[in-house]
Amino acid sequence: MKLNRPVSWFLVAFGVWSWIVWTTFVKNLWKDVSGLAFDNGSPTAYFWVHLTLAITSFLLGTAIGALGLRSLRILKREAAGTPAGTDAGTDAERRTSDTAAV
């Protein structure tokens, strides 16, 4: 499946947004003074459930953002005229072309 540029940027933005929102949430959870997250200094079930939600969101946001970045790199290569399935410019290819020229 090929993604277009706006969708790719949306995925990247979603990944960044996810990290910003959930980092703020974890900071606020850690500083909780209402008694929901900590009971006499020890974490409560509320804390563990919400920390699990945040970690899951970090992982999903990272994966979604990485898909968007990968798609943008492929679109950039295609715009430059390099086929999407090739890995042009690798060290092995440069060494091959250097020895062929000698």
Chimera marker file (.cmm) of the C-alpha trace (Angstrom):
<marker_set name="trace">
<marker id="1" x="0.000" y="0.000" z="0.000" r="1" g="1" b="0" radius="0.5"/>
<marker id="2" x="1.327" y="3.409" z="-0.925" r="1" g="1" b="0" radius="0.5"/>
<marker id="3" x="0.589" y="6.454" z="1.209" r="1" g="1" b="0" radius="0.5"/>
<marker id="4" x="0.400" y="9.967" z="-0.166" r="1" g="1" b="0" radius="0.5"/>
<marker id="5" x="2.288" y="12.917" z="1.312" r="1" g="1" b="0" radius="0.5"/>
<marker id="6" x="-0.561" y="14.421" z="3.425" r="1" g="1" b="0" radius="0.5"/>
<marker id="7" x="-1.337" y="11.057" z="5.024" r="1" g="1" b="0" radius="0.5"/>
<marker id="8" x="2.359" y="10.477" z="5.716" r="1" g="1" b="0" radius="0.5"/>
<marker id="9" x="2.685" y="13.868" z="7.402" r="1" g="1" b="0" radius="0.5"/>
<marker id="10" x="-0.470" y="13.145" z="9.404" r="1" g="1" b="0" radius="0.5"/>
<marker id="11" x="1.091" y="9.920" z="10.706" r="1" g="1" b="0" radius="0.5"/>
<marker id="12" x="4.287" y="11.754" z="11.669" r="1" g="1" b="0" radius="0.5"/>
<marker id="13" x="2.252" y="14.483" z="13.389" r="1" g="1" b="0" radius="0.5"/>
<marker id="14" x="0.230" y="11.847" z="15.234" r="1" g="1" b="0" radius="0.5"/>
<marker id="15" x="3.426" y="10.226" z="16.503" r="1" g="1" b="0" radius="0.5"/>
<marker id="16" x="4.832" y="13.546" z="17.723" r="1" g="1" b="0" radius="0.5"/>
<marker id="17" x="1.498" y="14.543" z="19.267" r="1" g="1" b="0" radius="0.5"/>
<marker id="18" x="1.278" y="11.206" z="21.057" r="1" g="1" b="0" radius="0.5"/>
<marker id="19" x="4.698" y="11.682" z="22.627" r="1" g="1" b="0" radius="0.5"/>
<marker id="20" x="3.925" y="15.250" z="23.725" r="1" g="1" b="0" radius="0.5"/>
<marker id="21" x="0.541" y="14.433" z="25.234" r="1" g="1" b="0" radius="0.5"/>
<marker id="22" x="1.520" y="11.228" z="26.992" r="1" g="1" b="0" radius="0.5"/>
<marker id="23" x="4.813" y="12.619" z="28.314" r="1" g="1" b="0" radius="0.5"/>
<marker id="24" x="2.849" y="15.437" z="29.918" r="1" g="1" b="0" radius="0.5"/>
<marker id="25" x="0.341" y="12.938" z="31.277" r="1" g="1" b="0" radius="0.5"/>
<marker id="26" x="3.037" y="10.746" z="32.860" r="1" g="1" b="0" radius="0.5"/>
<marker id="27" x="4.687" y="13.804" z="34.445" r="1" g="1" b="0" radius="0.5"/>
<marker id="28" x="1.347" y="14.841" z="35.922" r="1" g="1" b="0" radius="0.5"/>
<marker id="29" x="0.619" y="11.279" z="37.042" r="1" g="1" b="0" radius="0.5"/>
<marker id="30" x="3.997" y="11.101" z="38.775" r="1" g="1" b="0" radius="0.5"/>
<marker id="31" x="3.370" y="14.408" z="40.605" r="1" g="1" b="0" radius="0.5"/>
<marker id="32" x="-0.183" y="13.421" z="41.641" r="1" g="1" b="0" radius="0.5"/>
<marker id="33" x="-1.092" y="14.775" z="45.054" r="1" g="1" b="0" radius="0.5"/>
<marker id="34" x="-4.778" y="13.810" z="45.009" r="1" g="1" b="0" radius="0.5"/>
<marker id="35" x="-4.097" y="10.333" z="46.357" r="1" g="1" b="0" radius="0.5"/>
<marker id="36" x="-5.270" y="8.511" z="43.248" r="1" g="1" b="0" radius="0.5"/>
<marker id="37" x="-1.836" y="7.520" z="41.938" r="1" g="1" b="0" radius="0.5"/>
<marker id="38" x="-0.029" y="6.998" z="45.233" r="1" g="1" b="0" radius="0.5"/>
<marker id="39" x="-1.238" y="5.775" z="48.602" r="1" g="1" b="0" radius="0.5"/>
<marker id="40" x="1.252" y="6.600" z="51.362" r="1" g="1" b="0" radius="0.5"/>
<marker id="41" x="4.061" y="6.713" z="48.817" r="1" g="1" b="0" radius="0.5"/>
<marker id="42" x="3.292" y="3.405" z="47.075" r="1" g="1" b="0" radius="0.5"/>
<marker id="43" x="1.739" y="3.230" z="43.585" r="1" g="1" b="0" radius="0.5"/>
<marker id="44" x="-1.928" y="2.327" z="43.346" r="1" g="1" b="0" radius="0.5"/>
<marker id="45" x="-3.789" y="0.306" z="40.722" r="1" g="1" b="0" radius="0.5"/>
<marker id="46" x="-4.844" y="3.634" z="39.170" r="1" g="1" b="0" radius="0.5"/>
<marker id="47" x="-1.174" y="4.527" z="38.700" r="1" g="1" b="0" radius="0.5"/>
<marker id="48" x="-0.279" y="1.166" z="37.089" r="1" g="1" b="0" radius="0.5"/>
<marker id="49" x="-3.279" y="1.167" z="34.744" r="1" g="1" b="0" radius="0.5"/>
<marker id="50" x="-2.577" y="4.694" z="33.550" r="1" g="1" b="0" radius="0.5"/>
<marker id="51" x="1.146" y="4.085" z="33.237" r="1" g="1" b="0" radius="0.5"/>
<marker id="52" x="0.356" y="1.016" z="31.096" r="1" g="1" b="0" radius="0.5"/>
<marker id="53" x="-1.945" y="3.148" z="28.913" r="1" g="1" b="0" radius="0.5"/>
<marker id="54" x="0.788" y="5.757" z="28.504" r="1" g="1" b="0" radius="0.5"/>
<marker id="55" x="3.461" y="3.187" z="27.591" r="1" g="1" b="0" radius="0.5"/>
<marker id="56" x="1.133" y="1.562" z="25.070" r="1" g="1" b="0" radius="0.5"/>
<marker id="57" x="0.397" y="4.970" z="23.556" r="1" g="1" b="0" radius="0.5"/>
<marker id="58" x="4.134" y="5.765" z="23.387" r="1" g="1" b="0" radius="0.5"/>
<marker id="59" x="4.757" y="2.510" z="21.507" r="1" g="1" b="0" radius="0.5"/>
<marker id="60" x="1.826" y="2.960" z="19.121" r="1" g="1" b="0" radius="0.5"/>
<marker id="61" x="2.683" y="6.628" z="18.531" r="1" g="1" b="0" radius="0.5"/>
<marker id="62" x="6.271" y="5.673" z="17.774" r="1" g="1" b="0" radius="0.5"/>
<marker id="63" x="5.214" y="2.920" z="15.358" r="1" g="1" b="0" radius="0.5"/>
<marker id="64" x="2.694" y="5.160" z="13.588" r="1" g="1" b="0" radius="0.5"/>
<marker id="65" x="5.180" y="8.037" z="13.357" r="1" g="1" b="0" radius="0.5"/>
<marker id="66" x="7.854" y="5.676" z="12.013" r="1" g="1" b="0" radius="0.5"/>
<marker id="67" x="5.465" y="4.495" z="9.288" r="1" g="1" b="0" radius="0.5"/>
<marker id="68" x="4.867" y="8.108" z="8.315" r="1" g="1" b="0" radius="0.5"/>
<marker id="69" x="8.616" y="8.854" z="8.229" r="1" g="1" b="0" radius="0.5"/>
<marker id="70" x="9.305" y="5.756" z="6.163" r="1" g="1" b="0" radius="0.5"/>
<marker id="71" x="6.584" y="6.726" z="3.716" r="1" g="1" b="0" radius="0.5"/>
<marker id="72" x="7.989" y="10.269" z="3.409" r="1" g="1" b="0" radius="0.5"/>
<marker id="73" x="11.476" y="8.878" z="2.693" r="1" g="1" b="0" radius="0.5"/>
<marker id="74" x="10.061" y="6.628" z="-0.035" r="1" g="1" b="0" radius="0.5"/>
<marker id="75" x="8.127" y="9.536" z="-1.570" r="1" g="1" b="0" radius="0.5"/>
<marker id="76" x="11.289" y="11.673" z="-1.488" r="1" g="1" b="0" radius="0.5"/>
<marker id="77" x="13.287" y="8.940" z="-3.260" r="1" g="1" b="0" radius="0.5"/>
<marker id="78" x="10.582" y="8.567" z="-5.904" r="1" g="1" b="0" radius="0.5"/>
<marker id="79" x="10.528" y="12.312" z="-6.476" r="1" g="1" b="0" radius="0.5"/>
<marker id="80" x="14.304" y="12.214" z="-6.973" r="1" g="1" b="0" radius="0.5"/>
<marker id="81" x="13.871" y="9.498" z="-9.600" r="1" g="1" b="0" radius="0.5"/>
<marker id="82" x="15.142" y="6.536" z="-7.568" r="1" g="1" b="0" radius="0.5"/>
<marker id="83" x="12.795" y="3.516" z="-7.570" r="1" g="1" b="0" radius="0.5"/>
<marker id="84" x="11.168" y="2.933" z="-4.178" r="1" g="1" b="0" radius="0.5"/>
<marker id="85" x="12.303" y="-0.678" z="-3.830" r="1" g="1" b="0" radius="0.5"/>
<marker id="86" x="16.006" y="0.031" z="-4.260" r="1" g="1" b="0" radius="0.5"/>
<marker id="87" x="18.523" y="1.089" z="-1.679" r="1" g="1" b="0" radius="0.5"/>
<marker id="88" x="20.661" y="3.268" z="-3.916" r="1" g="1" b="0" radius="0.5"/>
<marker id="89" x="23.853" y="4.672" z="-2.570" r="1" g="1" b="0" radius="0.5"/>
<marker id="90" x="24.848" y="1.828" z="-0.255" r="1" g="1" b="0" radius="0.5"/>
<marker id="91" x="28.520" y="1.211" z="0.510" r="1" g="1" b="0" radius="0.5"/>
<marker id="92" x="28.522" y="-2.058" z="-1.449" r="1" g="1" b="0" radius="0.5"/>
<marker id="93" x="27.249" y="-0.317" z="-4.592" r="1" g="1" b="0" radius="0.5"/>
<marker id="94" x="29.826" y="2.440" z="-4.282" r="1" g="1" b="0" radius="0.5"/>
<marker id="95" x="32.640" y="-0.079" z="-3.897" r="1" g="1" b="0" radius="0.5"/>
<marker id="96" x="31.379" y="-1.997" z="-6.956" r="1" g="1" b="0" radius="0.5"/>
<marker id="97" x="31.201" y="1.148" z="-9.069" r="1" g="1" b="0" radius="0.5"/>
<marker id="98" x="34.652" y="2.281" z="-7.849" r="1" g="1" b="0" radius="0.5"/>
<marker id="99" x="36.291" y="-1.018" z="-8.821" r="1" g="1" b="0" radius="0.5"/>
<marker id="100" x="34.514" y="-1.067" z="-12.168" r="1" g="1" b="0" radius="0.5"/>
<marker id="101" x="35.916" y="2.364" z="-12.971" r="1" g="1" b="0" radius="0.5"/>
<marker id="102" x="39.530" y="1.314" z="-12.266" r="1" g="1" b="0" radius="0.5"/>
<link id1="1" id2="2" r="1" g="1" b="0" radius="0.2"/>
<link id1="2" id2="3" r="1" g="1" b="0" radius="0.2"/>
<link id1="3" id2="4" r="1" g="1" b="0" radius="0.2"/>
<link id1="4" id2="5" r="1" g="1" b="0" radius="0.2"/>
<link id1="5" id2="6" r="1" g="1" b="0" radius="0.2"/>
<link id1="6" id2="7" r="1" g="1" b="0" radius="0.2"/>
<link id1="7" id2="8" r="1" g="1" b="0" radius="0.2"/>
<link id1="8" id2="9" r="1" g="1" b="0" radius="0.2"/>
<link id1="9" id2="10" r="1" g="1" b="0" radius="0.2"/>
<link id1="10" id2="11" r="1" g="1" b="0" radius="0.2"/>
<link id1="11" id2="12" r="1" g="1" b="0" radius="0.2"/>
<link id1="12" id2="13" r="1" g="1" b="0" radius="0.2"/>
<link id1="13" id2="14" r="1" g="1" b="0" radius="0.2"/>
<link id1="14" id2="15" r="1" g="1" b="0" radius="0.2"/>
<link id1="15" id2="16" r="1" g="1" b="0" radius="0.2"/>
<link id1="16" id2="17" r="1" g="1" b="0" radius="0.2"/>
<link id1="17" id2="18" r="1" g="1" b="0" radius="0.2"/>
<link id1="18" id2="19" r="1" g="1" b="0" radius="0.2"/>
<link id1="19" id2="20" r="1" g="1" b="0" radius="0.2"/>
<link id1="20" id2="21" r="1" g="1" b="0" radius="0.2"/>
<link id1="21" id2="22" r="1" g="1" b="0" radius="0.2"/>
<link id1="22" id2="23" r="1" g="1" b="0" radius="0.2"/>
<link id1="23" id2="24" r="1" g="1" b="0" radius="0.2"/>
<link id1="24" id2="25" r="1" g="1" b="0" radius="0.2"/>
<link id1="25" id2="26" r="1" g="1" b="0" radius="0.2"/>
<link id1="26" id2="27" r="1" g="1" b="0" radius="0.2"/>
<link id1="27" id2="28" r="1" g="1" b="0" radius="0.2"/>
<link id1="28" id2="29" r="1" g="1" b="0" radius="0.2"/>
<link id1="29" id2="30" r="1" g="1" b="0" radius="0.2"/>
<link id1="30" id2="31" r="1" g="1" b="0" radius="0.2"/>
<link id1="31" id2="32" r="1" g="1" b="0" radius="0.2"/>
<link id1="32" id2="33" r="1" g="1" b="0" radius="0.2"/>
<link id1="33" id2="34" r="1" g="1" b="0" radius="0.2"/>
<link id1="34" id2="35" r="1" g="1" b="0" radius="0.2"/>
<link id1="35" id2="36" r="1" g="1" b="0" radius="0.2"/>
<link id1="36" id2="37" r="1" g="1" b="0" radius="0.2"/>
<link id1="37" id2="38" r="1" g="1" b="0" radius="0.2"/>
<link id1="38" id2="39" r="1" g="1" b="0" radius="0.2"/>
<link id1="39" id2="40" r="1" g="1" b="0" radius="0.2"/>
<link id1="40" id2="41" r="1" g="1" b="0" radius="0.2"/>
<link id1="41" id2="42" r="1" g="1" b="0" radius="0.2"/>
<link id1="42" id2="43" r="1" g="1" b="0" radius="0.2"/>
<link id1="43" id2="44" r="1" g="1" b="0" radius="0.2"/>
<link id1="44" id2="45" r="1" g="1" b="0" radius="0.2"/>
<link id1="45" id2="46" r="1" g="1" b="0" radius="0.2"/>
<link id1="46" id2="47" r="1" g="1" b="0" radius="0.2"/>
<link id1="47" id2="48" r="1" g="1" b="0" radius="0.2"/>
<link id1="48" id2="49" r="1" g="1" b="0" radius="0.2"/>
<link id1="49" id2="50" r="1" g="1" b="0" radius="0.2"/>
<link id1="50" id2="51" r="1" g="1" b="0" radius="0.2"/>
<link id1="51" id2="52" r="1" g="1" b="0" radius="0.2"/>
<link id1="52" id2="53" r="1" g="1" b="0" radius="0.2"/>
<link id1="53" id2="54" r="1" g="1" b="0" radius="0.2"/>
<link id1="54" id2="55" r="1" g="1" b="0" radius="0.2"/>
<link id1="55" id2="56" r="1" g="1" b="0" radius="0.2"/>
<link id1="56" id2="57" r="1" g="1" b="0" radius="0.2"/>
<link id1="57" id2="58" r="1" g="1" b="0" radius="0.2"/>
<link id1="58" id2="59" r="1" g="1" b="0" radius="0.2"/>
<link id1="59" id2="60" r="1" g="1" b="0" radius="0.2"/>
<link id1="60" id2="61" r="1" g="1" b="0" radius="0.2"/>
<link id1="61" id2="62" r="1" g="1" b="0" radius="0.2"/>
<link id1="62" id2="63" r="1" g="1" b="0" radius="0.2"/>
<link id1="63" id2="64" r="1" g="1" b="0" radius="0.2"/>
<link id1="64" id2="65" r="1" g="1" b="0" radius="0.2"/>
<link id1="65" id2="66" r="1" g="1" b="0" radius="0.2"/>
<link id1="66" id2="67" r="1" g="1" b="0" radius="0.2"/>
<link id1="67" id2="68" r="1" g="1" b="0" radius="0.2"/>
<link id1="68" id2="69" r="1" g="1" b="0" radius="0.2"/>
<link id1="69" id2="70" r="1" g="1" b="0" radius="0.2"/>
<link id1="70" id2="71" r="1" g="1" b="0" radius="0.2"/>
<link id1="71" id2="72" r="1" g="1" b="0" radius="0.2"/>
<link id1="72" id2="73" r="1" g="1" b="0" radius="0.2"/>
<link id1="73" id2="74" r="1" g="1" b="0" radius="0.2"/>
<link id1="74" id2="75" r="1" g="1" b="0" radius="0.2"/>
<link id1="75" id2="76" r="1" g="1" b="0" radius="0.2"/>
<link id1="76" id2="77" r="1" g="1" b="0" radius="0.2"/>
<link id1="77" id2="78" r="1" g="1" b="0" radius="0.2"/>
<link id1="78" id2="79" r="1" g="1" b="0" radius="0.2"/>
<link id1="79" id2="80" r="1" g="1" b="0" radius="0.2"/>
<link id1="80" id2="81" r="1" g="1" b="0" radius="0.2"/>
<link id1="81" id2="82" r="1" g="1" b="0" radius="0.2"/>
<link id1="82" id2="83" r="1" g="1" b="0" radius="0.2"/>
<link id1="83" id2="84" r="1" g="1" b="0" radius="0.2"/>
<link id1="84" id2="85" r="1" g="1" b="0" radius="0.2"/>
<link id1="85" id2="86" r="1" g="1" b="0" radius="0.2"/>
<link id1="86" id2="87" r="1" g="1" b="0" radius="0.2"/>
<link id1="87" id2="88" r="1" g="1" b="0" radius="0.2"/>
<link id1="88" id2="89" r="1" g="1" b="0" radius="0.2"/>
<link id1="89" id2="90" r="1" g="1" b="0" radius="0.2"/>
<link id1="90" id2="91" r="1" g="1" b="0" radius="0.2"/>
<link id1="91" id2="92" r="1" g="1" b="0" radius="0.2"/>
<link id1="92" id2="93" r="1" g="1" b="0" radius="0.2"/>
<link id1="93" id2="94" r="1" g="1" b="0" radius="0.2"/>
<link id1="94" id2="95" r="1" g="1" b="0" radius="0.2"/>
<link id1="95" id2="96" r="1" g="1" b="0" radius="0.2"/>
<link id1="96" id2="97" r="1" g="1" b="0" radius="0.2"/>
<link id1="97" id2="98" r="1" g="1" b="0" radius="0.2"/>
<link id1="98" id2="99" r="1" g="1" b="0" radius="0.2"/>
<link id1="99" id2="100" r="1" g="1" b="0" radius="0.2"/>
<link id1="100" id2="101" r="1" g="1" b="0" radius="0.2"/>
<link id1="101" id2="102" r="1" g="1" b="0" radius="0.2"/>
</marker_set>
